[in-house]
Amino acid sequence: MKSDIHPKYAPVVFRDLASDTAFLTASTATSSKTIEWEDGNTYPLIEVEISSASHPFYTGKQRIMDSAGRVERFNARFKGFGAKK
């Protein structure tokens, strides 16, 4: 195997903007933003819009979609569209 071709892993803090939770992990991603972590060290900060802390699949809080209302609005909007004259 070739040496020095793999990216280097470093500790990074990911912060979920939706749930305002953060976690420290190793990643190859970097950022110019930094944050002081609970251990007193400063780490690069990567802000994400959604993570396992806020995703409905992991939290079990699914949003219920109003599919009946959507169908009725669609039918009302396109009523008679494509009808033969």
Secondary structure by P-SEA (a helix, b strand, c coil): cccccbbbbbbbbbbbccccbbbbbbccccccccccccccbbbbbbbbccccccccccccbbbbbaaaaaaaaaaaaaccccccc
